[in-house]
Amino acid sequence: MKKVLITLISILFLLPLIGQENPQDDHFRYTNAIRISPIDFGRSYFVVTYEKYIGDRSHSIVLMPTFMLKESRFESFTGLEMLLNYRFFLTHLKKGEHKTWRMHNIGFYAGPYISGTTYGEDFRWGYFDMVRQEYKEDMYHLDVRGIEGGLLLGVQFDITPRILIEFFAGGGVRYANDTTNLPVGMEDQYYPGSGVFDIEYTGVKPRLGLQLGFTF
């Protein structure tokens, strides 16, 4: 897992060096973009996306780190997910050439992705001790390591040459390994998140997103 994260972080520093040539089409004179996901703030996740456009925006490379952080009386967690996505733009609707509803450009894309996750959580949990016939509650720790791969489809709306809105959907296969320090014999009574969007989930899962950003 550490090798996956180190590789993805290294790519982040190499992306600005890729495709440094100026685009021939002045319509796409900005070759980099930064976006954030406002919806994920509600989960205490900060998702930021860096995208490097290549070849007059015929394709691009995306690195999407997710920083997870929360501190409360009953729960606290920290985590990091690094996602790498290679995109092929299927078509562009350019202002002045197509009907774009006054937008500068509308681009449709598809491409594979891979991600790695490391996560740690402290949580309060209670159980009934059958031997002592009493209820016990304490703080415990959960560690999760995960890897995921799949395909994304999306659309980017260039409202202006500098302002972007993006929607994407897709999915893939996720494998997660979780460990806890629960008392011996109590592991089966603790049920970690089993929903498709939970950090501990293993299986086929969807991936959805809404992002706002700008080009530079």
Stockholm file with secondary structure:
# STOCKHOLM 1.0

chainA/1-216         MKKVLITLISILFLLPLIGQENPQDDHFRYTNAIRISPIDFGRSYFVVTYEKYIGDRSHSIVLMPTFMLKESRFESFTGLEMLLNYRFFLTHLKKGEHKTWRMHNIGFYAGPYISGTTYGEDFRWGYFDMVRQEYKEDMYHLDVRGIEGGLLLGVQFDITPRILIEFFAGGGVRYANDTTNLPVGMEDQYYPGSGVFDIEYTGVKPRLGLQLGFTF
#=GR chainA/1-216 SS CHHHHHHHHHHHHHGGGTTCSCCSSGGGCCCEEEEECGGGGGGTEEEEEEEEEETTTTEEEEEEEEEEEEECSSEEEEEEEEEEEEEEEEEEEEBTTBCCTTCSEEEEEEEEEEEEEEEEEEEEEEEEETTTTEEEEEEEEEEEEEEEEEEEEEEEEESSSSEEEEEEEEEEEEEEEEEECCCTTCGGGCCCCCSTTSTTCCEEEEEEEEEEEEEC
#=GC SS_cons         CHHHHHHHHHHHHHGGGTTCSCCSSGGGCCCEEEEECGGGGGGTEEEEEEEEEETTTTEEEEEEEEEEEEECSSEEEEEEEEEEEEEEEEEEEEBTTBCCTTCSEEEEEEEEEEEEEEEEEEEEEEEEETTTTEEEEEEEEEEEEEEEEEEEEEEEEESSSSEEEEEEEEEEEEEEEEEECCCTTCGGGCCCCCSTTSTTCCEEEEEEEEEEEEEC
//
